[in-house]
């Protein structure tokens, strides 16, 4: 973006109360002069009083045109015949050169939410990001004189920045190194704010915050993505179940090998049962099936002995 060509400075102004008082006195003098002209019989004196009254009225009317009411959070860009003559930021009633033009600009904090965009990420997958941008006009003169419409400029540059960030990064890294839109939200948000600030600097706009409020795959590939993510979630859940089951089996075998502990009596007993390698493997297999099964197992009571 080109560097700003306008250097902002404060416009010359005076308190509006004094100017308003003088203008009202001028209007009162006009009425007095016209009343005196109606009471004078001499034609020359009457004409002089009428001309003087019209001149005073014209001066008072022009003076009233120089009054400006500046609310908190607002500013005025003052121009004289197209030339920049300063910025009026002081709130209250102010008086400036009545022949200048004043453009009102709001310096309050604003926010804008982009529409649902359809962008291809770094892998070529269509995604739909939505971004909220909080911004304010900091350079009043630049916002008026550097761009045609600063609000439209911010909206267009916001959409451009969001598309550029989405194209550079994938939605999901798929276990690969590198930032992704979903996995590195804070990093991507900071990157978006920096790029957006660089784009709107010429318009005198400061980005307060920018953040993705919605980020998802486009509907045409959402089902395919869900099919890819579902097996991964199932595998991760099964892996966690198996890890827990193996730990429980190891603990059970250890308790059996140690003879068990009677917490109620506070004594250590003898071996509960002696298992050979084959029966120990069968016990491990049964425990793993019971602990890892998707359904509740059905108990089968053995009425025989350990060997039968």
N, C-alpha and C positions, 0 to 999 in steps of 0.2 A: 504494500500500500504506500502511496506517496506521503511524504511528510507534510504536516499542516503548514499552509502558507500564511495563515492569519495568526498574529500574536495578540492575545486578549489583554485588554487593559480596562481600567475603570472609567466610565463616562463622567463628564463634568455635570454636576447637578447641585441643586440647592433644595432646602426644605420646602415642601409644597404648601405648608400653612401660610407662609409669608406671601407667596405668589398668589394663593387663593384670596387672601385678604386684599391685596392690591387690585386684583381683577374685580372683586366685588365693589371696591371703592370706585373703580373706573366706571362700572355699570351705574352706580349711584350718581356719579358726576355727569354721566350722559343724560340721565333723567332730569337732573337739576338744570343742565344747560338747555335741554329742549323745553323745559317749563319756563325758563327765563326768556327763551326766544319767543314763546307764545305771548309773553306779557309785554314785550318791547314792541313799540309801534314803528320805530324807524326800520326801514327795509334793509339798510346796510348792516346795522347791528344785529337784526334778526338773522340775516344770512350768515353772518360771522359766527353767531352762537350755534346755529344749526350745523355748520361745517365743523366747528370745534366738537360738538356733541358726537357727530358721526365718526370723527377721528378717534376720540376717546373710546367710543364703543368698539371700533375696529381693533384698537390696541388691546382692550380688555378681552375681546373674543379670541384674538390670537394668543394672548397670554394664557387663557384658560386651556387652549389646545396643548400647551406644554405640560400640563399636569398628568402624572402617572400614579396609579395605585399599584404597588408591588406587594404581593402577598408573600408570606414565608414559604420558602421552597420554590420560588419563581425568580425569573430574571427577565431583563429586557435588553435586546441588542439594538443599539442606537446607530442609525445611518443617516447621513446628510447628503442628499442627492446621489445616493448609491455608494457613498464612501463610508467605510466603517469608522465610527466616532467613539466607540467604547461600549462597555457592558454595564448595565445598571443592575446591581445585585442587592443593594440595601433596601430592606422592606419598609413599607410605609408610603406616605404621600410625598412624592418627589417631583421637582420641576426641572425640565431640560429645555433645550432649544426647541421652540414650538414648530420650527420648520423641518425638524428631523422626523424620520419614521422609526417606530419602535416595534420590534417583533417580540411577542411573548413566548417564552420558553419555560417549560416546567423542569425543575432540577430535582424533583422527587424520585424516590426509588420506584422502579416499575418491574413487572415480571411479564414474561411472554412464554406461552407453551406452544411448541411447534405442532404442526399436524402430524398424523401418522405417516411417516415416510417409508418408502420401500427401497432399500439399498442392498447391494450385494457386498457381503463381507470379504475378507481376504481369501477365503476358500471358494468364493463365488456363490455362496448360499444366500438367498434373499432373506433379509431380516427387516423388522419394522421397529425402528427406534422412535421414541418420543422424548423430547428434552424440554426442561423448564430453565429459562435464563432470567436471572435477576440483574438488572442494570440501571444505571442512572446517567444523566448528562452531566459531565464534569466540565468540559470546555464548551461554554455557551456559544461563543463566537464561532468555533469550529462546526458545531452542530447546525448553525444557520447558514454559514458562508462556504463551508467546504463540501457539503453534499446537498442534493435537492430536497430529500425527505429523510431525515435521520432515523425516524421510526421504521420506515420501510427498508432503509439501508441495514439496520440492525437485524430485521427479520430475514432478509435475504442472506446476509453473511452468517447468521446462525444456522440456517439450513445448509449452506455450503460447508461450514465447519463440521457439522454433524455427519454429512455425507463423506467428507474426507477422512474423518476419524474412523467411521465404520468401514470404509474401503481398506484402510491400512491394517486393521486388526480383525482377527477372526472372532466369531461369536463364542466358540468354544475351542480351546487349543487341542483337544483330543489327546491328552497325555503328552503333548509336545512342549518343548521349552518356548517361552515367549509369552507376552501379555495377551489376554483375551478380554473381550467385552464383558463376559459374564464372570470370569474368574478374577479379574483385576479391575474392579469397578472404580476404586478410589484413584488408581493410577490413570485410568482412562479419563476420569472426570477432571483431574488436574490438567491433563494434556489438552482436553477440550477447552478448558477455561483459558489456557495460555494461547492457544491458536485463535480463539474467538476474540480475545483482547487485542491481539496483533491485527486482526482484520478490521476492528471498529475503532482503532486508535485515531485514525484520520478524522473521524466524525466527533471527536471529543467525548466519547462514551467510555465509561468504566464498567467492566463486568464485575458484579459483586459475587455472583455464584452461578454455576451452570451444572446441571445434573440430569442424568437419564431417569425418567420416571416410568418408562415402559420400554422393555427390550425383549423381543421374542422373535422366533422364526416366523416367516410368512405362512399363511394357512396351507399353501400348496405343498409345503415340505414338513409341516408340523407333525403329521402322522408318521412319516418316515423317520423323523428324528426321534419320536417317542419309541418307535420300534427298536431303534439303536440304543437308546438310553435304558429301556426296560431290562434287557438281559444284563447289562452292566450292574444295574441296581440289584437284580436277583443274585448275581454272582457275588457281589460284595456282601449282601446279607447272609448268603449261605456260607461264605468264608468265615464270617464272624461267628455263626452258629457252630461250625465245625471246630473252630479254635476253642470255643467254650466247652464243647463236648469232649474234646481231647483232654483238656485240663481236668474236667470232672472225672473222666475215666482214670487218669493218672492218679488223682487223689483217692479214688475208690480202691484201686489196686494197692496203693501204698497203705491205706488203712487196713486192708485185708492182710497184707504181708506183715504189718506190725502187730497184728492181733486185735486191733481195735481198742478204743478207749471208752470206758464207761464213765461218762461225765456225771452221771447221777451218783455213782459210788466213789468216784474219784480214784479208781484203780485201773491198772493196765492188765488186760487179760491175756490169755494164750492165743495162739493162732485160731482164728474163727474157722477156717477151712484151708486145707492144702490143695492147691490146684496145680496140675501138671501143665506143660506148655500148650497142649491141645485144648484143654478146657479153659485155660486162661485166654487163649485166642478167641474161643467161642464166646466167652463172657465179654471180652472187649468188643467183639462184633455186635453182640446183642445190645450192649450199652450204647454204642455209637448209633445203631439203628433207632433205638428208643429216643435218644436225645436229639438226633438230627431229623427225625421223621416229621413230615408236614402234618400228619394226623396223630391223634392220641392213640397209643398202642393198646391192645387188648391183652389183659393179663391171662396167663395160662398156668394153672397150679400143677405142680409135679407131685404126684402122690407116691412115687417110687423113691428109690435111693439115688445117690449121686451117680452110681454106675448104671442104673436102669431107669 
